[in-house]
Amino acid sequence: MTSAPARLRVAPSPTGDPHVGTAYMSLFNLAYAKATGGQFLLRIEDTDRARYVASSEQQIYDTLHWLGLDWDEGPDIGGPFAPYRQSERLATYRPFVDRLIDAGHAYYCWCSTQRLGELRAEQQASKASVTGYDRLCYGKTREERAALPGFSETPVVRMLIPDDVELRFTDLIRGEVNAPLPDDQVILKADGFPTYHLAVVVDDHLMGITHVVRGEEWISSTPKHLLLYKWLGLAAPAFAHMPLLRNTDKSKISKRKNPAARLTWFAEQGYLPAALRNFLQLLAYPPLHEGSDVASFAEFVAAFDWAKVNTTGPIFDLTKLNSLNADYIRALSASELADQVIAYATRYGQWDDPSEAEVALLRAAIPLVQERLILLSDAVPKLAYLFTADADLVIDPDALAKAGPDAAQVVASARAALSGLGEWNHDTIQTALREALVDGMGIKPKFAFGPVRLAITGSNVSPPLFESMELLGRDSSLARLEKLASLL
């Protein structure tokens, strides 16, 4: 690993909900930048105007900040190489295009989209060994090309890929890589906007980017980018191509197939940012501690080594993420977890306008469910019985049907034992019920406390019973026992 400070960037396109791959790439870019004492930049690549979504840029900011993947320079905070939004840099690209045309490395193409579509269809139908643009426009003047079919008034600009283009390059993760032969790539579109291939080279050079870390789908484009660096007389950065995230069927993870591809989904579901960071790290990097997947971002930065990055496409296993999230939830203090749950529940409409008393009750109840939570979104539903009016508590009909022949007597005995209880806390409640039901009626604890649990929570599966009754209070506990008795 070099000791020189590195400059890295992530450059998402605002074309809809941010993809989880943006966070994945940001994590590794940021880790290496911090490992070298360098900088991490955010650049918005918004040259695809047909797919541009106005709200997407703010979502990118919000989700990356939520994950704690913060940048040193970017459109929202500025920096020495502003602007960091490609649509605001259009004047920057044209001189580079002109240099390429003047040097014979690029040419105008007036082919219509209809002709290009017909060309692709013909190549696919004939199963041509060489596909791509056929250079109909190369070497022709506008007038010469206009005399031929499929002419468009406004041209694009294409690279002129030489026959002897170098297809091999060195990758920080993969070593020597062989890429496929590219065709004459469009570098300036008819609307005057540069394509990704030109803009990324120009911007990375002008912004001093030393390392380009991106997904392996860009391996095939790297020879084009290296050609542009060479033709323009620019020093090329180092390249590292990360393995693509994949669904369980090994297909590339996409927002069309998998809701987890949408980065905002994780906050909506109730995942902790630190757990998701840790999970994304493990998708392409081995665990840092023997016997445990848990590792902080600071530990990841301290241990970072490109040689340890896995090249196999990682499976996006939500079961593993859920387990990791549960570990992070258990590691929080009860107060910290309560803060997280309250923030989540009120933000996502799970808990509308709670009173001070309800907030205090939730804080007191959080320890009852902390060991059982997978997501922050689990907490309020698991504790809903504490915030439900006694008359409105719904008794699970299936559990009621299975209550057993002794249930009515158990409930009556429990109510009698608790009615005269002096001090109301979980220890005195447990002692009273055990003496009345287990010792007094000779019923095993499982069957003795089951009907009481059903009365108090409406379910036969719930957080700890006696602690729940303490929080619920004497009057509500007795009222719920009376309600179940009437149903039985």
C-alpha positions in Angstrom: 0.0 0.0 0.0 1.3 3.4 -1.0 1.9 5.9 1.8 1.2 8.8 -0.5 -2.2 10.5 0.2 -4.7 9.2 -2.4 -7.6 11.0 -4.0 -10.7 8.9 -4.7 -14.2 9.6 -5.8 -17.6 8.0 -6.1 -19.7 9.4 -9.0 -23.3 8.2 -8.9 -25.9 9.2 -11.5 -29.1 10.8 -10.2 -31.4 8.6 -12.2 -33.7 7.3 -9.4 -33.4 5.9 -5.9 -29.7 5.5 -5.1 -28.4 1.9 -5.7 -26.9 0.0 -2.8 -23.8 -0.4 -5.1 -23.2 3.4 -4.6 -22.7 2.7 -0.9 -20.6 -0.4 -1.5 -18.2 1.6 -3.8 -18.2 4.6 -1.5 -17.2 2.4 1.4 -14.1 1.0 -0.3 -13.2 4.4 -1.8 -13.5 6.1 1.5 -11.6 3.4 3.4 -8.6 3.6 1.1 -8.6 7.4 1.1 -8.6 7.4 4.9 -5.9 4.6 5.0 -3.6 6.9 3.0 -4.5 10.2 4.7 -6.1 11.3 1.4 -9.4 12.7 0.3 -12.7 11.2 -0.8 -14.9 13.2 -3.3 -18.5 13.0 -4.4 -19.2 13.9 -8.0 -22.7 13.9 -9.5 -22.6 12.5 -13.1 -25.8 13.8 -14.5 -25.1 13.9 -18.2 -27.8 11.3 -18.9 -30.6 13.8 -19.1 -33.2 11.4 -20.4 -33.1 9.4 -17.1 -32.4 12.3 -14.8 -34.6 12.5 -11.7 -34.5 15.8 -9.8 -35.0 14.3 -6.3 -32.4 11.7 -6.7 -29.4 13.9 -6.0 -30.7 14.8 -2.5 -31.4 11.1 -1.9 -27.8 10.3 -2.7 -26.6 12.9 -0.1 -29.1 11.8 2.5 -28.4 8.0 2.3 -24.6 8.3 2.2 -24.7 10.7 5.1 -27.0 8.2 7.0 -24.4 5.5 6.4 -21.6 7.7 7.7 -19.8 7.7 4.3 -19.0 11.4 4.3 -17.0 13.2 1.6 -14.4 15.9 1.7 -15.5 17.7 -1.6 -18.7 17.6 -3.4 -21.6 19.6 -5.0 -23.2 20.3 -1.7 -20.1 21.5 0.1 -17.8 22.7 -2.7 -14.1 22.3 -2.9 -11.0 23.4 -4.9 -12.2 21.7 -8.1 -15.8 22.8 -8.2 -18.2 22.4 -9.8 -18.7 18.8 -8.9 -21.8 18.3 -11.0 -21.1 17.3 -14.6 -24.0 19.3 -16.1 -22.3 22.4 -14.8 -19.0 21.5 -16.4 -20.1 21.3 -20.1 -17.7 24.0 -21.2 -14.8 21.9 -19.8 -15.3 19.0 -22.1 -15.5 20.6 -25.6 -11.8 21.6 -25.8 -10.8 18.0 -25.1 -13.1 16.8 -27.8 -11.7 19.3 -30.3 -8.1 18.1 -29.4 -9.1 14.6 -30.2 -10.7 15.5 -33.5 -7.8 17.7 -34.6 -5.3 14.8 -33.8 -7.4 12.3 -35.8 -8.4 10.3 -32.8 -12.1 11.1 -33.1 -14.6 11.9 -35.8 -18.1 13.2 -36.4 -20.9 10.7 -36.9 -24.2 11.7 -38.5 -26.0 8.3 -38.4 -29.6 8.4 -37.2 -30.7 6.4 -34.2 -32.9 4.4 -36.7 -29.9 3.4 -38.8 -27.9 2.4 -35.7 -30.8 0.3 -34.5 -31.1 -1.4 -37.9 -27.3 -2.0 -37.9 -27.5 -3.7 -34.5 -30.4 -5.9 -35.6 -28.6 -7.0 -38.8 -25.5 -7.9 -36.8 -27.5 -9.9 -34.3 -29.5 -11.7 -37.0 -26.3 -12.6 -38.9 -24.5 -13.5 -35.6 -21.6 -11.3 -36.8 -18.3 -12.0 -35.2 -17.5 -8.3 -35.1 -20.3 -6.0 -33.8 -20.6 -2.3 -33.1 -20.5 0.8 -35.3 -19.4 0.2 -38.9 -17.6 3.6 -39.4 -19.9 4.7 -42.2 -19.2 8.3 -41.3 -15.5 8.0 -40.8 -13.5 10.1 -43.3 -16.6 11.7 -44.8 -17.6 15.4 -44.9 -21.0 16.4 -43.8 -22.1 16.8 -47.4 -20.8 13.4 -48.4 -22.6 11.7 -45.5 -25.8 13.7 -46.1 -26.1 12.0 -49.5 -26.4 8.6 -47.9 -29.4 7.1 -46.1 -29.9 7.4 -42.3 -28.6 10.9 -42.0 -29.1 13.0 -38.8 -28.6 16.7 -38.9 -26.9 16.9 -35.5 -23.8 14.7 -35.2 -22.2 12.9 -32.3 -18.4 12.5 -31.9 -16.9 9.0 -31.8 -13.4 7.7 -30.8 -11.4 6.1 -33.6 -10.3 2.9 -32.0 -7.0 1.7 -33.5 -6.6 -1.9 -34.6 -3.6 -2.3 -32.3 -5.3 -1.0 -29.1 -3.8 -2.3 -25.9 -6.4 -4.5 -24.2 -4.4 -5.4 -21.2 -4.0 -3.4 -18.0 -3.0 -3.8 -14.4 -5.7 -3.9 -11.8 -5.0 -3.4 -8.1 -7.3 -6.2 -7.2 -7.1 -8.6 -10.1 -3.5 -8.2 -11.4 -3.2 -8.2 -15.2 -6.6 -8.0 -16.9 -7.5 -8.7 -20.5 -10.5 -6.6 -21.7 -12.5 -7.1 -24.9 -12.0 -5.1 -28.1 -14.1 -1.9 -27.9 -15.9 -0.3 -30.8 -15.8 3.4 -31.8 -17.4 4.8 -28.6 -19.5 8.0 -28.7 -17.8 10.6 -26.5 -20.0 13.6 -27.3 -23.7 13.2 -27.7 -25.9 15.2 -30.1 -27.3 17.3 -27.3 -23.8 18.6 -26.5 -23.4 16.5 -23.3 -20.3 14.3 -23.0 -20.8 10.6 -22.5 -19.5 8.9 -19.4 -16.4 7.8 -21.1 -15.1 11.2 -22.0 -16.4 13.0 -18.9 -15.0 10.6 -16.4 -11.5 10.8 -17.9 -11.5 14.6 -18.1 -13.0 15.0 -14.6 -10.8 12.5 -12.9 -7.7 14.2 -14.4 -8.8 17.7 -13.5 -9.8 16.7 -10.0 -6.5 14.9 -9.3 -8.0 11.5 -8.9 -5.2 9.0 -8.2 -7.3 5.8 -7.9 -10.5 4.8 -9.7 -12.4 2.2 -7.8 -15.5 1.0 -9.6 -17.5 -2.2 -10.4 -16.1 -4.9 -12.6 -18.7 -4.1 -15.3 -16.4 -1.2 -16.3 -13.4 -3.5 -17.1 -14.5 -3.6 -20.7 -14.4 0.2 -20.9 -10.9 0.6 -19.3 -9.0 0.3 -22.6 -11.1 3.2 -24.0 -10.3 5.3 -21.0 -6.6 4.5 -21.1 -6.6 5.5 -24.8 -8.1 8.8 -24.0 -5.5 9.4 -21.2 -2.8 8.6 -23.7 -4.2 10.7 -26.6 -4.7 13.7 -24.4 -1.2 13.3 -22.8 -2.6 12.8 -19.3 -1.3 10.6 -16.5 -3.7 7.7 -15.9 -4.9 6.8 -12.4 -4.6 3.3 -10.9 -7.7 1.1 -11.4 -9.4 -1.3 -9.0 -12.5 -3.1 -10.2 -14.7 -4.4 -7.4 -16.8 -7.6 -7.7 -20.4 -7.0 -8.5 -23.1 -7.6 -5.9 -25.3 -10.5 -6.8 -28.8 -11.9 -5.9 -29.0 -15.4 -4.5 -29.5 -16.7 -8.1 -26.1 -15.2 -9.0 -27.7 -12.5 -11.2 -26.6 -8.9 -10.8 -28.5 -7.2 -8.1 -30.9 -4.6 -9.5 -33.7 -2.4 -8.3 -36.1 -4.2 -10.6 -35.5 -7.6 -9.1 -34.6 -6.9 -5.5 -35.9 -4.2 -3.1 -32.6 -4.4 -1.2 -30.9 -2.9 -4.3 -32.5 0.4 -3.4 -30.3 2.1 -0.8 -33.2 3.9 0.9 -34.8 0.5 1.6 -32.4 -0.2 4.4 -33.3 2.8 6.5 -37.0 2.2 5.8 -36.7 -1.4 7.1 -34.9 -0.4 10.3 -31.3 -1.4 9.7 -28.5 0.3 11.7 -26.0 2.2 9.5 -23.0 0.6 11.2 -24.4 -2.9 10.6 -25.0 -2.2 6.9 -21.4 -0.7 6.6 -20.0 -3.8 8.2 -22.1 -6.0 5.9 -21.0 -4.2 2.7 -17.4 -4.5 3.9 -17.8 -8.3 4.3 -19.2 -8.7 0.8 -15.7 -8.2 -0.6 -13.3 -8.4 2.3 -12.5 -11.1 4.8 -13.6 -10.8 8.5 -11.0 -8.9 10.6 -11.5 -10.9 13.7 -11.5 -14.7 14.1 -14.9 -16.0 15.0 -16.7 -12.7 14.5 -17.9 -10.7 11.6 -18.3 -7.6 13.6 -15.7 -4.9 12.9 -15.8 -1.1 13.0 -15.0 1.1 10.0 -11.9 2.4 11.8 -10.6 -1.2 12.1 -11.4 -1.7 8.4 -9.4 1.4 7.4 -6.4 0.3 9.6 -6.3 -3.1 8.0 -7.1 -2.1 4.4 -5.2 -4.0 1.7 -6.2 -4.3 -2.0 -4.7 -7.8 -2.1 -7.3 -9.0 0.3 -10.3 -7.9 -1.7 -12.2 -10.9 -3.1 -12.9 -11.1 -6.8 -15.8 -13.5 -6.7 -19.2 -11.9 -7.1 -20.6 -11.7 -3.5 -24.1 -12.9 -2.8 -26.3 -10.3 -1.1 -27.5 -12.5 1.7 -30.1 -10.7 3.8 -30.1 -13.5 6.4 -26.5 -12.6 7.2 -27.3 -8.9 7.3 -30.2 -9.5 9.6 -28.0 -11.5 12.0 -25.3 -8.8 11.9 -27.9 -6.1 12.5 -29.2 -8.0 15.5 -25.6 -8.2 16.9 -25.3 -4.4 16.6 -28.7 -3.9 18.3 -27.7 -6.1 21.2 -24.4 -4.1 21.5 -26.2 -0.8 22.1 -27.1 0.4 25.6 -30.8 0.3 26.3 -30.9 4.1 26.2 -29.1 4.2 22.8 -31.5 1.6 21.4 -34.5 3.5 22.7 -33.3 6.7 20.9 -32.9 4.7 17.7 -36.3 3.1 17.9 -38.1 6.3 18.7 -36.4 8.1 15.9 -37.2 5.3 13.5 -40.8 4.8 14.6 -41.7 8.5 14.5 -39.9 9.1 11.1 -41.5 6.2 9.3 -45.1 6.6 10.7 -44.9 3.6 12.9 -45.7 5.7 16.0 -47.6 8.9 15.5 -47.1 11.8 18.0 -46.3 9.8 21.2 -46.9 11.5 24.5 -44.1 11.9 27.1 -45.6 9.1 29.1 -45.6 6.8 26.1 -42.0 7.6 25.3 -41.0 7.0 29.0 -42.9 3.6 28.9 -41.1 2.6 25.7 -37.7 3.5 27.2 -38.6 1.3 30.2 -39.7 -1.5 28.0 -36.9 -1.6 25.5 -34.8 -4.0 27.7 -37.6 -6.6 27.4 -37.2 -6.9 23.7 -33.6 -5.9 22.9 -32.4 -9.5 22.7 -35.2 -10.4 20.3 -34.9 -7.6 17.8 -33.5 -8.0 14.3 -34.6 -4.6 13.0 -35.5 -1.3 14.6 -38.9 -1.7 13.1 -39.6 -4.8 15.2 -39.6 -3.0 18.5 -42.9 -1.1 18.4 -45.0 -4.0 17.2 -43.5 -6.3 19.8 -44.4 -3.8 22.5 -47.7 -2.7 21.0 -49.7 -4.4 23.8 -48.3 -1.9 26.3 -49.7 1.0 24.3 -53.1 -0.5 23.6 -56.2 0.3 25.7 -57.3 -2.7 27.7 -60.7 -2.8 26.0 -59.0 -2.7 22.6 -56.5 -5.5 23.1 -57.1 -8.2 20.5 -56.7 -11.7 21.8 -55.2 -14.1 19.3 -58.2 -16.4 18.4 -55.9 -19.4 17.6 -54.1 -19.0 20.9 -57.5 -18.6 22.7 -58.8 -21.8 21.1 -55.7 -23.7 22.4 -55.8 -22.2 25.9 -56.8 -25.6 27.4 -59.5 -26.7 29.8 -57.8 -25.3 32.9 -57.4 -21.8 31.4 -60.5 -20.3 33.0 -59.5 -21.5 36.4 -55.9 -20.4 35.9 -57.0 -16.9 35.0 -59.4 -16.7 38.0 -56.8 -17.9 40.4 -54.2 -15.5 38.9 -56.6 -12.5 39.3 -57.4 -13.5 42.9 -53.7 -13.8 43.8 -52.8 -10.5 42.3 -55.7 -8.5 43.6 -54.4 -8.2 47.1 -50.7 -7.9 46.2 -49.1 -5.2 48.2 -46.0 -4.2 46.2 -46.4 -4.3 42.4 -43.1 -5.3 40.7 -42.0 -8.2 38.6 -40.5 -10.2 41.6 -43.7 -9.9 43.7 -45.9 -10.7 40.7 -43.9 -13.8 39.8 -43.9 -15.0 43.4 -47.6 -14.6 43.8 -48.4 -16.3 40.5 -46.0 -19.2 41.1 -47.5 -19.8 44.6 -51.1 -19.7 43.3 -50.7 -21.5 40.0 -47.7 -23.8 40.2 -47.7 -24.6 43.9 -51.4 -24.1 44.6 -52.9 -25.8 41.5 -50.0 -28.1 40.7 -49.7 -26.9 37.1 -46.4 -26.8 35.3 -45.1 -23.2 34.7 -45.6 -23.4 30.9 -49.3 -24.1 31.3 -49.7 -22.0 34.4 -48.4 -18.8 32.9 -49.6 -19.3 29.3 -53.2 -18.1 29.9 -51.9 -15.1 31.9 -49.5 -14.2 29.1 -52.5 -14.4 26.6 -54.5 -12.1 28.8 -51.8 -9.5 29.3 -50.4 -9.4 25.7 -53.0 -11.0 23.5 -50.6 -13.6 22.4 -48.9 -16.8 23.6 -45.5 -15.4 22.5 -44.4 -12.2 24.0 -41.6 -10.3 25.9 -41.0 -11.4 29.5 -44.4 -11.7 31.2 -43.8 -10.4 34.8 -41.7 -7.4 33.7 -44.6 -6.6 31.2 -47.1 -6.7 34.0 -45.0 -4.4 36.1 -44.9 -1.8 33.3 -48.5 -2.3 32.5 -49.6 -1.7 36.0 -52.0 -3.3 38.5 -55.3 -1.9 37.1 -54.6 -2.8 33.5 -53.2 -6.2 34.3 -56.3 -7.1 36.4 -58.6 -5.7 33.7 -57.0 -7.8 31.1 -57.3 -10.9 33.2 -61.0 -10.1 33.7 -61.5 -9.7 29.9 -59.9 -13.1 29.1 -62.0 -14.7 31.9 -65.2 -13.4 30.2 -64.0 -14.8 26.8 -63.2 -18.2 28.3 
